Amino acid sequence: MNIRSLFLGSAASFLAVSGVRAADAVVVAEPEPVEYVRVCDVYGTGFYYMPGTETCLKVSGYVRYDIGVGYLGYEDVIDKKDFAESGGVIQNLNDTYYKRARAALELDARTETELGTLRAYFQINFQYDSVASEDDDTTPGIEGPFTSTENSLEMEHAYIELGGFLIGKTDSFFSTFNDYVGAVISDDLIPYGPFDTHTIQYKFDAGNGFSAGIALEEGADVEFTIDDYVPHVAAGVKYAKDWGGVSAVVGYDSVWEEWAGKVRLDVTASEAISAFIIAGFKDDDGGEPNFYGNWSGDWAVWGGFTAQVSPKASLNTQFSYDGADNFAAVANVEYELVPDFRITPEVVYVDNFDDDTANDFDGGHFGGFVRFQRNF
């Protein structure tokens, strides 16, 4: 009886204690659902779905550092005055370096709609440049040119696309539709068309290699920005296949009532070698300005090739000549030191073969350039 009573008493005590513990048990809340970023591979690498949406976003850009010497065309680094004076007269003219540090930020947002892909894209450049200054602000009365430096902010692109329509700010259709020119850095020593402009474009792609487009553009700067409601107009057609392609584009400058056109032929000789040639013509009877035909003379030609000489290195060349006897030759080697980091040394030669014409090409000039660029 004593053993039985002890056993029953112990069981009752155990049940009582268990009941107390059950009443005091901590309820653990269910974890909140975590929404991980999903990869969006519809538009290529680097895109991901913005959480809670069907919009794919890509954040990219690059950091670049440029160093140039000699003739560069767009930034004069030759014959700068120094500050060593004797009797108020500047003594020396010195060549110096052109340098630029740039950080470029690009955002690309895309969504599929019943009208096609809706895209918003912009690129902003933050940069610190060597520049040419005509006056010295710290020493009144001394006129340049001197070398100076400045920070700048530049909106490179900002546009919206839906299907084949594009509206916003970007490079002119006249330059983009037939793919600019070659793969060198100093590609516009002999200009081949304008860049910055407000534009409204429509491009049609038949899906069989044939495409066409038209653009209404505002122009740029005081000389070419439209001065009434009549826009500049550019249009083009293109046919591209594995062997290469052919394209033609024309532009009408409504400010100066001038036209210009270009025809381009691309040839893919092999997986490693490709070449191109472009011929440009413009209405230049009276030497008027021309937004689209901004080269000298009635005509100009550009040509060159790219050769992939190794898995990491490519050789790029470009030669150009215009109707005013201006000649430019450019060659570089683009070398990928490690993935996404490229070093590109480049050499430039320019000359004007017309003894009766005086311009910056006279006498022949060499220039050198090296670019360091890390893409991300």
C-alpha positions as CSV (number, residue, x, y, z in Angstrom):
1,M,0.0,0.0,0.0
2,N,2.8,2.4,0.8
3,I,4.5,1.7,-2.5
4,R,1.3,2.1,-4.4
5,S,0.4,5.4,-2.6
6,L,3.9,6.7,-3.3
7,F,3.7,5.8,-7.0
8,L,0.2,7.5,-7.4
9,G,1.4,10.6,-5.5
10,S,4.5,11.0,-7.7
11,A,2.4,10.7,-10.9
12,A,-0.1,13.3,-9.6
13,S,2.8,15.7,-8.8
14,F,4.4,15.2,-12.2
15,L,1.1,15.9,-13.9
16,A,0.5,19.0,-11.8
17,V,4.0,20.4,-12.6
18,S,3.6,19.6,-16.3
19,G,0.3,21.5,-16.3
20,V,1.9,24.6,-14.8
21,R,4.8,24.5,-17.4
22,A,2.3,24.1,-20.2
23,A,0.4,27.2,-19.1
24,D,3.7,29.2,-19.0
25,A,5.0,28.0,-22.4
26,V,6.5,30.7,-24.7
27,V,4.8,31.0,-28.1
28,V,7.4,31.5,-30.8
29,A,6.1,33.8,-33.6
30,E,6.4,32.6,-37.2
31,P,9.3,34.3,-39.0
32,E,8.4,37.0,-41.5
33,P,8.7,35.9,-45.1
34,V,11.9,37.1,-46.7
35,E,11.8,38.3,-50.3
36,Y,15.1,37.6,-51.9
37,V,16.3,39.6,-55.0
38,R,15.5,37.6,-58.1
39,V,17.8,37.5,-61.1
40,C,16.2,38.8,-64.3
41,D,18.0,37.2,-67.2
42,V,15.5,38.3,-69.9
43,Y,17.6,41.4,-70.9
44,G,21.1,40.0,-70.3
45,T,23.4,39.8,-67.3
46,G,23.3,42.3,-64.4
47,F,19.5,42.7,-64.3
48,Y,17.4,41.9,-61.2
49,Y,13.8,42.2,-60.3
50,M,13.0,45.2,-58.1
51,P,11.3,43.6,-55.1
52,G,7.5,43.6,-55.3
53,T,7.5,44.5,-59.0
54,E,8.0,43.0,-62.5
55,T,10.5,45.7,-63.4
56,C,14.1,44.6,-64.1
57,L,16.8,47.0,-63.1
58,K,20.5,47.1,-63.9
59,V,23.0,49.4,-62.0
60,S,26.3,49.7,-63.9
61,G,28.9,52.2,-65.0
62,Y,32.6,52.7,-64.9
63,V,35.5,54.6,-63.4
64,R,38.0,56.0,-66.0
65,Y,41.3,57.8,-65.9
66,D,42.7,59.4,-69.1
67,I,46.2,60.8,-69.8
68,G,47.0,62.6,-73.0
69,V,49.9,64.4,-74.6
70,G,50.5,66.2,-77.9
71,Y,47.7,66.7,-80.3
72,L,44.3,65.4,-79.0
73,G,41.8,67.5,-80.9
74,Y,39.2,68.1,-78.3
75,E,41.5,69.4,-75.6
76,D,44.4,71.6,-76.5
77,V,47.5,70.8,-74.4
78,I,50.1,72.4,-76.7
79,D,51.8,75.8,-76.2
80,K,50.5,76.8,-72.8
81,K,52.1,79.9,-71.1
82,D,53.8,79.5,-67.8
83,F,54.0,82.1,-65.0
84,A,57.8,82.8,-65.1
85,E,57.9,86.5,-66.0
86,S,60.5,89.1,-66.7
87,G,59.4,92.7,-67.0
88,G,55.8,91.6,-67.3
89,V,56.5,89.4,-70.3
90,I,55.7,85.7,-70.2
91,Q,58.9,83.8,-71.1
92,N,57.9,80.3,-72.2
93,L,55.3,78.3,-74.0
94,N,55.1,74.7,-72.7
95,D,53.4,71.5,-73.8
96,T,51.6,69.8,-70.9
97,Y,49.3,66.9,-70.1
98,Y,45.6,66.5,-70.6
99,K,44.0,64.4,-67.8
100,R,40.5,63.4,-66.9
101,A,39.0,61.4,-64.0
102,R,35.5,60.3,-64.6
103,A,32.9,58.3,-62.7
104,A,29.9,57.3,-64.8
105,L,26.7,55.9,-63.3
106,E,24.2,54.1,-65.5
107,L,20.6,52.9,-64.5
108,D,18.6,50.8,-66.9
109,A,15.0,49.9,-65.9
110,R,12.9,47.6,-68.2
111,T,9.4,46.1,-68.0
112,E,7.4,44.0,-70.5
113,T,4.1,45.5,-71.5
114,E,1.4,44.8,-74.1
115,L,3.0,47.5,-76.3
116,G,6.5,46.1,-76.0
117,T,9.4,46.7,-73.7
118,L,9.1,49.9,-71.6
119,R,12.6,51.2,-70.8
120,A,14.1,54.1,-68.9
121,Y,17.8,54.7,-69.1
122,F,20.2,57.4,-67.9
123,Q,23.9,58.0,-67.6
124,I,25.5,60.7,-65.5
125,N,29.2,61.6,-65.7
126,F,31.0,63.1,-62.8
127,Q,34.4,64.3,-63.9
128,Y,37.5,66.4,-63.1
129,D,39.4,67.7,-66.2
130,S,42.4,69.5,-67.3
131,V,41.2,72.4,-69.3
132,A,42.5,75.4,-71.3
133,S,41.9,78.8,-69.7
134,E,42.4,82.0,-71.6
135,D,42.9,84.2,-68.5
136,D,44.6,83.9,-65.2
137,D,42.1,84.9,-62.5
138,T,44.9,85.2,-59.9
139,T,47.1,87.5,-61.9
140,P,45.0,90.3,-63.6
141,G,46.2,91.5,-67.0
142,I,47.9,88.2,-68.0
143,E,46.2,86.5,-70.9
144,G,46.5,82.8,-71.6
145,P,46.1,80.2,-72.8
146,F,47.0,78.5,-69.5
147,T,46.2,75.1,-68.2
148,S,43.6,74.8,-65.5
149,T,41.3,72.2,-63.9
150,E,37.6,72.0,-63.2
151,N,34.9,69.8,-61.9
152,S,31.9,69.1,-64.1
153,L,28.6,67.2,-64.1
154,E,27.3,65.9,-67.4
155,M,24.0,64.3,-68.3
156,E,25.1,61.9,-71.1
157,H,21.8,60.2,-71.7
158,A,18.3,60.4,-70.2
159,Y,15.5,58.8,-72.3
160,I,12.4,56.6,-72.3
161,E,11.7,53.8,-74.8
162,L,8.5,51.9,-75.5
163,G,8.5,49.5,-78.4
164,G,10.3,51.3,-81.2
165,F,9.7,54.8,-79.8
166,L,12.4,56.8,-77.9
167,I,12.1,60.3,-76.4
168,G,14.6,62.2,-74.4
169,K,18.2,63.4,-74.5
170,T,20.9,61.3,-76.1
171,D,23.3,61.3,-79.1
172,S,21.9,62.3,-82.4
173,F,20.3,59.6,-84.6
174,F,22.6,60.7,-87.4
175,S,25.6,59.4,-85.4
176,T,24.0,56.4,-83.6
177,F,22.0,54.7,-86.3
178,N,25.0,53.5,-88.3
179,D,27.0,52.8,-85.1
180,Y,29.3,55.9,-84.8
181,V,32.6,55.0,-86.5
182,G,35.5,52.8,-85.3
183,A,36.7,51.4,-81.9
184,V,39.4,54.0,-81.2
185,I,39.1,56.6,-78.5
186,S,39.9,59.7,-80.7
187,D,37.4,58.8,-83.3
188,D,36.1,62.3,-84.2
189,L,39.3,64.1,-85.1
190,I,37.5,64.5,-88.4
191,P,33.9,64.9,-87.2
192,Y,31.3,62.4,-88.4
193,G,28.1,64.0,-86.9
194,P,26.6,65.6,-83.8
195,F,26.1,64.1,-80.4
196,D,24.0,65.8,-77.6
197,T,20.4,66.7,-78.6
198,H,16.8,66.3,-77.5
199,T,15.3,63.8,-79.8
200,I,12.1,61.9,-80.6
201,Q,12.7,58.7,-82.6
202,Y,11.0,55.7,-84.0
203,K,12.9,52.6,-85.1
204,F,11.4,49.6,-86.9
205,D,13.1,46.2,-86.8
206,A,11.7,43.6,-89.2
207,G,13.6,40.8,-87.4
208,N,15.3,39.6,-90.6
209,G,18.2,42.0,-90.6
210,F,16.4,45.0,-92.0
211,S,15.7,48.0,-89.8
212,A,14.8,51.7,-90.4
213,G,14.2,54.8,-88.3
214,I,13.4,58.5,-88.2
215,A,14.1,61.2,-85.7
216,L,13.0,64.8,-84.9
217,E,15.8,66.6,-83.1
218,E,16.4,70.0,-81.4
219,G,20.1,70.4,-82.1
220,A,22.6,71.8,-79.7
221,D,24.5,75.1,-78.8
222,V,23.5,78.5,-80.0
223,E,24.5,77.8,-83.6
224,F,22.3,74.7,-84.2
225,T,19.4,74.7,-81.6
226,I,16.2,75.2,-83.5
227,D,14.9,78.8,-83.5
228,D,11.3,78.0,-84.4
229,Y,8.9,75.0,-84.4
230,V,10.5,73.3,-87.3
231,P,12.8,70.5,-86.0
232,H,15.9,68.9,-87.5
233,V,15.1,65.6,-89.2
234,A,17.2,62.5,-89.6
235,A,16.3,59.1,-91.1
236,G,18.1,55.9,-92.0
237,V,17.9,52.3,-93.2
238,K,20.1,49.3,-92.3
239,Y,20.6,45.7,-93.3
240,A,22.8,43.6,-91.1
241,K,23.8,39.9,-91.2
242,D,26.6,37.7,-90.0
243,W,28.8,38.8,-92.8
244,G,28.5,42.5,-91.8
245,G,26.0,45.1,-93.0
246,V,25.2,48.2,-94.9
247,S,23.5,51.3,-93.7
248,A,22.6,54.8,-94.8
249,V,21.5,57.9,-92.9
250,V,20.5,61.4,-93.9
251,G,19.9,64.5,-91.9
252,Y,18.3,67.9,-92.6
253,D,19.4,71.0,-90.6
254,S,16.3,73.2,-90.4
255,V,18.2,76.2,-88.9
256,W,20.6,76.5,-91.8
257,E,18.5,74.6,-94.4
258,E,21.4,72.2,-95.2
259,W,21.5,68.4,-95.6
260,A,24.1,65.7,-95.1
261,G,24.2,61.9,-95.5
262,K,26.4,58.9,-94.8
263,V,26.7,55.4,-96.2
264,R,28.5,52.7,-94.2
265,L,29.7,49.2,-95.1
266,D,30.8,46.7,-92.4
267,V,32.5,43.4,-93.2
268,T,33.2,40.6,-90.8
269,A,36.1,38.7,-92.3
270,S,36.4,36.2,-89.4
271,E,35.6,35.8,-85.7
272,A,38.7,37.9,-85.0
273,I,38.8,40.5,-87.8
274,S,36.2,43.1,-88.9
275,A,36.5,46.2,-91.0
276,F,34.3,49.2,-92.0
277,I,34.2,52.2,-94.4
278,I,32.0,55.2,-94.3
279,A,31.5,57.9,-96.9
280,G,29.9,61.2,-96.0
281,F,28.5,64.0,-98.2
282,K,26.8,67.3,-97.5
283,D,25.4,70.4,-99.1
284,D,28.3,72.9,-98.7
285,D,28.0,75.3,-101.7
286,G,28.3,78.4,-99.6
287,G,30.3,76.9,-96.6
288,E,27.3,77.4,-94.3
289,P,27.2,75.6,-90.9
290,N,25.6,72.2,-90.9
291,F,24.4,70.4,-87.7
292,Y,24.7,67.0,-89.3
293,G,27.6,67.5,-91.8
294,N,30.1,69.0,-89.4
295,W,33.3,67.8,-91.2
296,S,35.2,70.2,-93.5
297,G,34.6,70.3,-97.2
298,D,31.8,68.6,-99.2
299,W,32.7,65.0,-98.4
300,A,34.7,62.9,-95.9
301,V,35.6,59.2,-95.5
302,W,36.4,57.1,-92.5
303,G,37.6,53.5,-92.4
304,G,39.5,51.0,-90.2
305,F,39.6,47.6,-88.7
306,T,39.6,45.7,-85.4
307,A,41.6,42.5,-84.9
308,Q,41.4,40.3,-81.9
309,V,45.0,39.4,-81.5
310,S,44.6,37.4,-78.2
311,P,41.8,36.5,-75.8
312,K,42.7,39.7,-73.8
313,A,43.9,42.1,-76.5
314,S,42.5,43.8,-79.6
315,L,44.1,46.1,-82.2
316,N,41.9,48.9,-83.4
317,T,42.6,51.4,-86.2
318,Q,40.9,54.3,-87.9
319,F,41.9,56.5,-90.9
320,S,39.9,59.5,-92.0
321,Y,40.1,62.2,-94.7
322,D,37.9,65.1,-95.7
323,G,37.4,67.4,-98.7
324,A,39.6,70.1,-97.1
325,D,42.6,67.7,-97.2
326,N,42.6,67.0,-93.5
327,F,43.9,63.5,-92.6
328,A,43.9,61.7,-89.3
329,A,45.2,58.2,-88.4
330,V,44.6,56.6,-85.0
331,A,45.6,53.2,-83.6
332,N,45.3,51.6,-80.2
333,V,45.5,48.3,-78.3
334,E,42.8,47.6,-75.8
335,Y,44.1,45.1,-73.2
336,E,42.0,43.5,-70.5
337,L,44.5,43.1,-67.6
338,V,41.9,41.4,-65.4
339,P,38.2,40.9,-66.0
340,D,36.4,44.3,-66.2
341,F,39.7,46.4,-66.1
342,R,41.1,47.5,-69.4
343,I,44.2,49.6,-70.3
344,T,44.2,51.2,-73.8
345,P,47.3,53.0,-75.1
346,E,46.6,55.0,-78.3
347,V,48.7,57.0,-80.8
348,V,47.3,59.8,-83.1
349,Y,48.7,61.5,-86.2
350,V,47.0,64.4,-88.0
351,D,48.0,66.5,-91.0
352,N,46.6,68.9,-93.6
353,F,47.9,68.3,-97.1
354,D,46.7,71.7,-98.5
355,D,49.5,74.2,-98.4
356,D,46.9,77.0,-98.9
357,T,44.8,76.1,-95.9
358,A,45.8,77.1,-92.4
359,N,44.3,75.0,-89.5
360,D,45.4,73.0,-86.5
361,F,46.4,70.0,-88.7
362,D,49.1,72.0,-90.5
363,G,52.6,70.6,-90.4
364,G,51.6,67.3,-89.0
365,H,51.1,66.5,-85.3
366,F,51.4,63.5,-83.1
367,G,49.4,62.7,-80.0
368,G,49.5,60.0,-77.4
369,F,46.8,58.8,-75.1
370,V,46.3,56.1,-72.4
371,R,43.0,55.1,-70.8
372,F,42.5,53.1,-67.7
373,Q,38.9,51.9,-67.2
374,R,37.2,49.7,-64.6
375,N,33.7,48.7,-65.6
376,F,31.1,47.4,-63.2
